[in-house]
Amino acid sequence: MFSPATALNVLSSVLFVLFCAAVLRDPRRFGNAVLLGLSLFLLAAGTSAGTEPSVNDPAYMVWDLVTLVLFSLVAFGVVALAFFLLYNGVQMARKEGRRPANLLSLAAGLGILGTIGILAPGLSTGAGPWYWIAVVTFPVVAYVSFLFTCFLGYAYLYGRLRVRKDVDFVIVLGSGLIGGNRVPPLLAGRLERGRAVYEAQAARGNPPLLVTSGGQGPDEDLPEAHAMADYLTERGFPEEHLVREDRSTTTEENLRFSRAIMEELRPGHRCVVVTNNFHVFRAATLARLTGVDGHVVGSPTAAYFWPTATIREFAAVFLRHKVLNIGMCLLFAAVGVLSASL
C-alpha cells in the first residue's frame, strides 16, 4: 500500500503528464497553468511528507527549525510584497495618473495588509467574530492566491516560447495614441517587436503581411491602425506588406476582425500576435477563444508598469470565468466554516 508521500508524488506525476499533453495540444489554455500549479503543489507536499523525520528522530529538532525559518521567510515575503505594491501604486499614480486601472497595485498592497490584519487576530484567538471571519477569508484568499501564482508562473513560461514555424501574418495589437495621433512608447515597442518578427520570417524566404490592428477612440484623430502603419512606413517598412484593421476597440475585437481579414486574404493561415509582455498570456487565451491560429509574443514594458498591468490581466482572466471562480470561492468559504465547526 502506498504511503501518503508516495501517493502524492504519483498524483503529481500524473498531473504533470496531463499538463505536458495539454500544452502540446494547445499551450494557450488557462487550464494548463492550473495543472502545472497542482502538480508542483502536490510534489512539494509529497516531498515534505516523505522527508519529515519522526518525533523520536534526533533530526526532528532540525526539521522544526528549518520549517520555522521557511515559514518566517514566506511571512516576511508576503509583507514585503504588500509594501512593494504600495510603493508601485504610488509610482503608477504619479507617472500614469490616478485612473482606477492605475491603482490596482496600490489596492492589492492594501488588500494584503488588510487580510493579514483579519487573519492574524482571528486565527490566534480561536473564537469570536474575528475567528469566523478569518476561517471564511483564509481559504478564499488561498484559492485566489493559488490561481494568481499559477497565472504568473505559466504566463512567464508561455512568454518564453519561440516562433518555430513559418507564418502568413504578424498582427500588432493597438493600445491608444498620444495627443490623438501619435504612437506612444508602449505601442512603439509593440511595433518594433512586430517588425523584428516580420524580418525574421522574411529571412526564411517567406515574408508575411503585417496587420496593424486598432480602431479610432473618442479622443483620437484617426484610427490606431493608420497611425501604427504610418509609424512603420516612416521607418522604411514596405507599404505593400501592411494591412490595416481599423474597426476594433478591444483585444477580442482586434483578434476577431484581424481573423476575418486573414481568412479572406489567405484561408488556412498561421500568424503571430504581438503585444506587450504583461499582456501575452491573456491575449493568447483570447486568440484561442476567437479561433485565431497563432502564437502570441511580447515586447518589453517599463518595470514600474508591470505589477499593475499583471494584476489587471489576472483579474480579467479570473472574471472571464466568474461563475466558476465565484462558485469555488463560496465552496472554499463553506469548507472553512465546516472545518472550524468540527
KOLZA-239169 format. One record per residue (C-alpha): x, y, z. Coordinates in Angstrom, 1 decimal, m for minus. Each point is the difference from the previous one (the first is absolute). Layout:
! residues N
PT      X      Y      Z
PT      X      Y      Z
...
//
This chain:
! residues 342
PT      X      Y      Z
PT    0.0    0.0    0.0
PT    1.3    3.5   m0.9
PT    1.1    2.3    2.7
PT   m1.6    3.5   m0.1
PT    3.3    1.4   m1.3
PT    0.1   m2.5   m2.9
PT   m3.6    0.5   m0.8
PT    0.5    3.8   m0.2
PT    3.1   m0.4   m2.2
PT   m1.9   m2.4   m2.4
PT   m2.9    2.3   m0.2
PT    2.4    2.9   m0.7
PT    1.6   m2.0   m2.8
PT   m3.3   m0.8   m1.6
PT   m1.0    3.6    0.0
PT    3.3    1.0   m1.5
PT   m0.5   m2.5   m2.8
PT   m3.5    1.5   m0.6
PT    1.5    3.5    0.0
PT    2.6   m1.0   m2.6
PT   m2.7   m1.5   m2.2
PT   m2.2    3.0    0.4
PT    2.9    2.4   m1.0
PT    0.7   m2.1   m3.1
PT   m3.6    0.1   m0.9
PT   m0.4    3.8    0.5
PT    2.3    2.1    2.3
PT   m2.5    2.9    0.1
PT   m2.3   m1.5    2.6
PT   m0.2    1.3    3.6
PT   m0.7   m3.6    1.1
PT    3.6   m0.7   m0.8
PT    1.1    2.4    2.6
PT   m2.2   m1.6    2.6
PT    1.2   m3.5   m0.9
PT    3.6    1.1    0.4
PT   m0.7    1.7    3.3
PT   m1.8   m3.0    1.4
PT    2.8   m2.3   m1.1
PT    2.7    2.1    1.7
PT   m2.1    0.5    3.2
PT   m0.5   m3.8    0.3
PT    3.6   m0.6   m0.7
PT    1.0    2.4    2.8
PT   m2.5   m1.6    2.4
PT    1.2   m3.5   m0.9
PT    3.6    1.0    0.4
PT   m0.7    1.6    3.4
PT   m2.0   m3.0    1.2
PT    2.7   m2.4   m1.1
PT    2.9    1.8    1.6
PT   m1.5    1.0    3.3
PT    1.7   m2.0    2.8
PT   m1.8   m1.7    2.8
PT   m0.4    1.7    3.4
PT    2.6   m2.4    1.5
PT    2.6    0.8   m2.7
PT    2.8    2.4    1.1
PT   m0.5    1.8   m3.3
PT   m3.5    1.0    1.0
PT    1.2    3.1    1.8
PT    2.0    1.0   m3.1
PT   m3.1   m0.6   m2.1
PT   m2.1    2.2    2.3
PT    2.6    2.8   m0.2
PT    0.1   m0.2   m3.9
PT   m3.8    0.1   m0.1
PT   m0.1    3.0    2.3
PT    2.6    1.8   m2.1
PT   m1.8   m0.7   m3.3
PT   m3.3    1.1    1.5
PT    1.6    3.2    1.3
PT    1.5    0.7   m3.5
PT   m3.4   m0.5   m1.6
PT   m1.7    2.3    2.5
PT    2.7    2.7   m0.5
PT   m0.3   m0.4   m3.7
PT   m3.8    0.6    0.1
PT    0.4    3.1    2.1
PT    2.9    1.2   m2.3
PT   m2.2   m0.6   m3.0
PT   m2.8    2.1    1.5
PT    2.3    3.0    0.6
PT    1.5   m0.4   m3.5
PT   m3.4    0.1   m1.5
PT   m0.9    3.1    2.0
PT    3.2    1.7   m1.3
PT   m0.7   m1.1   m3.5
PT   m3.6    1.4    0.3
PT    1.4    3.4    0.9
PT    2.4   m0.2   m2.9
PT   m2.9   m0.8   m2.4
PT   m2.1    2.8    1.3
PT    2.8    2.5   m0.5
PT    1.1   m1.2   m3.5
PT   m3.3   m1.2   m1.5
PT   m2.7    1.9    1.8
PT   m2.5   m1.0    2.7
PT   m2.4   m1.9   m2.2
PT   m1.4   m3.1    1.8
PT    1.9   m2.4   m2.4
PT    3.3    1.6    1.1
PT   m0.8   m0.5    3.7
PT   m0.3   m3.8    0.0
PT    3.4   m0.7    1.5
PT   m0.7    2.6    2.8
PT   m3.4   m1.8    0.6
PT    1.7   m3.4    0.0
PT    2.6    1.2    2.6
PT   m2.7    1.3    2.2
PT   m2.0   m3.2   m0.5
PT    3.0   m2.1    1.2
PT    0.5    2.1    3.1
PT   m3.7   m0.1    0.7
PT   m0.2   m3.7   m0.4
PT    2.9   m0.4    2.4
PT   m1.8    2.3    2.4
PT   m3.0   m2.3   m0.2
PT    1.7   m3.4    0.1
PT    2.6    0.7    2.8
PT   m2.4    0.9    2.8
PT   m2.7   m2.3   m1.2
PT    2.0   m3.2   m0.3
PT    2.0    0.7    3.2
PT   m3.1    0.4    2.2
PT   m1.8   m3.1   m1.2
PT   m3.4    1.5    0.9
PT   m2.2    3.0   m0.5
PT   m1.2    1.8   m3.1
PT    3.6    0.7   m1.2
PT    0.7   m3.7    0.0
PT   m3.0   m0.8   m2.2
PT    0.9    2.8   m2.4
PT    3.5   m1.5   m0.1
PT   m1.1   m3.6   m0.7
PT   m2.2    1.3   m2.9
PT    2.7    2.4   m1.4
PT    3.0   m2.3    0.2
PT   m1.1   m2.8   m2.4
PT   m1.3    2.6   m2.5
PT    3.2    2.0    0.1
PT    2.0   m3.3   m0.4
PT   m2.1   m1.0   m3.0
PT    0.5    3.4   m1.8
PT    3.7    0.1    1.0
PT    0.5   m3.5   m1.5
PT   m1.7    1.0   m3.3
PT    2.1    3.2   m0.1
PT    3.2   m1.9    0.6
PT   m1.0   m2.5   m2.8
PT   m0.8    2.9   m2.3
PT    3.3    1.8    0.7
PT    2.2   m3.2   m0.4
PT   m1.6   m1.3   m3.1
PT   m0.2    3.5   m1.6
PT    3.8    0.2    0.5
PT    0.5   m3.4   m1.6
PT   m2.4    0.8   m2.9
PT    1.8    3.3   m0.7
PT    3.3   m2.0   m0.5
PT   m1.4   m2.1   m2.8
PT    1.4    0.8   m3.4
PT   m1.5    0.2   m3.5
PT    1.3   m3.1   m1.7
PT   m2.2   m0.2   m3.1
PT   m0.5    2.2   m3.0
PT   m3.0    2.3    0.3
PT   m2.1    1.9   m2.5
PT   m0.9    3.0    2.3
PT    1.4    2.0    2.8
PT   m2.7    1.9    2.0
PT    1.0    2.9    2.1
PT   m2.7    1.0    2.6
PT   m0.7    3.7    0.5
PT    0.1    1.7    3.5
PT   m1.1    3.6   m0.4
PT    1.7    3.1   m1.5
PT    1.6    3.1    1.6
PT   m1.6    3.3   m0.8
PT   m2.5   m1.8   m2.2
PT    2.4   m0.7   m2.8
PT    3.5   m1.1    1.2
PT    1.3   m3.5    0.9
PT    1.0   m0.1    3.7
PT    3.2   m1.9    1.1
PT   m2.0   m3.0    1.2
PT   m1.6   m0.5   m3.4
PT    3.3    0.8   m1.8
PT    1.5   m2.9    1.9
PT   m2.7   m2.3   m1.4
PT    0.6    1.3   m3.5
PT    3.7   m0.5    0.2
PT   m0.5   m3.6    1.3
PT   m2.4   m0.6   m2.8
PT    2.5    1.3   m2.5
PT    2.7   m2.3    1.5
PT   m2.4   m3.0   m0.4
PT   m0.7    1.0   m3.6
PT    3.7    0.3   m0.8
PT    0.8   m3.4    1.6
PT   m2.8   m1.6   m2.2
PT    1.1    1.9   m3.1
PT    3.6   m1.3    0.6
PT   m1.5   m3.5   m0.4
PT   m1.2    0.9   m3.4
PT   m3.7    0.4    1.0
PT   m0.7    3.7    0.7
PT   m3.4    0.2    1.7
PT   m2.6    2.8    0.0
PT    0.1    2.2    3.1
PT   m3.5    1.0    1.3
PT   m0.2    3.2    2.1
PT   m3.2   m0.5    2.1
PT   m1.8    2.8    1.8
PT   m3.1    2.2   m0.6
PT   m0.5    3.7    0.8
PT   m0.8    1.0    3.6
PT   m2.2    3.0    0.9
PT    3.2    2.1    0.8
PT    1.9   m1.1   m3.1
PT    0.4    1.9   m3.3
PT    0.4   m3.2   m2.1
PT   m0.2   m3.8    0.5
PT    2.9   m1.5    1.9
PT    0.7   m2.4   m2.9
PT    0.8    2.9   m2.3
PT    2.2    1.8    2.5
PT    1.8   m3.3    0.5
PT    0.4   m0.7   m3.7
PT    1.3    3.6   m0.5
PT    2.6   m0.6    2.8
PT    1.3   m3.0   m1.8
PT    0.1    1.4   m3.5
PT    1.8    3.1    1.2
PT    2.7   m2.3    1.2
PT    0.4   m1.9   m3.2
PT   m2.5   m2.8    0.4
PT   m1.4   m1.2   m3.5
PT   m3.5    1.4   m0.5
PT   m1.0   m3.0   m2.1
PT    0.4   m2.3    3.0
PT   m2.3    2.0    2.2
PT   m3.7   m0.6    0.7
PT   m2.1    2.2    2.2
PT   m2.8   m1.2    2.3
PT   m1.6    3.2    1.1
PT   m3.3   m0.9    1.7
PT    0.9   m1.7    3.3
PT   m0.3    1.6    3.4
PT    1.0   m3.0    2.3
PT    2.5   m2.8   m0.2
PT   m2.7   m2.5   m0.8
PT   m1.1    2.2   m2.9
PT    3.6    0.4   m1.1
PT    0.2   m3.7   m0.4
PT   m3.4   m0.7   m1.5
PT    0.2    2.7   m2.6
PT    3.6   m0.8   m0.9
PT   m1.0   m3.7   m0.3
PT   m2.7    1.0   m2.5
PT    2.5    1.9   m2.1
PT    2.5   m2.8    0.1
PT   m2.6   m2.6   m1.0
PT   m1.0    2.1   m3.0
PT    3.6    0.5   m1.2
PT    1.5   m3.4    0.9
PT   m2.3   m2.7    1.2
PT    1.6   m2.6    2.2
PT    2.6    2.6    1.2
PT    2.4    0.0    3.0
PT    0.9    3.1    1.8
PT    1.9    1.6    2.9
PT   m1.7    2.6    2.2
PT    2.2    2.7    1.6
PT   m0.9    1.9    3.2
PT    1.9    0.9    3.2
PT    1.5   m2.7    2.2
PT   m2.5    0.5    2.8
PT   m2.9   m0.5   m2.4
PT    1.4   m3.1   m1.8
PT   m1.8   m2.8    1.8
PT   m3.4    1.6    0.2
PT    0.3    1.0   m3.7
PT    0.8   m3.7   m0.7
PT   m3.1   m1.2    1.8
PT   m2.1    2.5   m2.0
PT    1.7   m1.1   m3.2
PT   m1.1   m3.6    0.8
PT   m3.5    1.3    0.8
PT   m0.4    1.9   m3.2
PT    1.4   m2.8   m2.2
PT    3.3    1.7   m1.0
PT    2.6   m2.6   m0.9
PT    3.1    1.5    1.3
PT    2.6    0.6    2.8
PT    0.2    3.2    2.0
PT    3.3    1.8    0.8
PT    0.8    3.0    2.1
PT    2.0    3.2   m0.1
PT    1.7    1.4    3.1
PT   m1.9    2.2    2.5
PT    1.3    2.6    2.5
PT    0.7   m1.8    3.3
PT   m2.3    2.4    2.0
PT   m3.0   m0.8   m2.3
PT    0.3   m3.8    0.2
PT   m1.5   m0.7    3.5
PT   m3.2    1.9   m0.5
PT   m0.4   m1.3   m3.6
PT    0.5   m3.6    1.1
PT   m2.6    0.3    2.8
PT   m2.4    1.5   m2.6
PT    0.7   m2.9   m2.4
PT   m0.7   m2.6    2.7
PT   m3.2    1.8    1.1
PT   m1.2   m0.1   m3.6
PT    0.7   m3.7   m0.3
PT   m1.5   m0.8    3.4
PT   m3.2    1.9   m0.8
PT   m0.3   m1.6   m3.4
PT   m0.7   m3.2    1.9
PT   m1.9    1.9    2.8
PT   m2.8   m2.6    0.4
PT    2.5   m2.8    0.7
PT    2.4    2.1    2.1
PT   m2.7    1.6    2.1
PT   m1.5   m3.4    0.5
PT    3.3   m1.4    1.1
PT    0.5    3.0    2.4
PT   m3.4   m0.7    1.6
PT    0.9   m3.7    0.3
PT    3.3    0.6    1.7
PT   m1.6    2.5    2.3
PT   m2.6   m2.7    1.0
PT    2.8   m2.6    0.5
PT    1.8    2.5    2.3
PT   m3.2    0.4    2.1
PT   m0.6   m3.7    0.1
PT    3.5   m0.8    1.0
PT   m0.1    2.5    2.8
PT   m3.3   m1.3    1.2
PT    1.3   m3.5    0.2
//
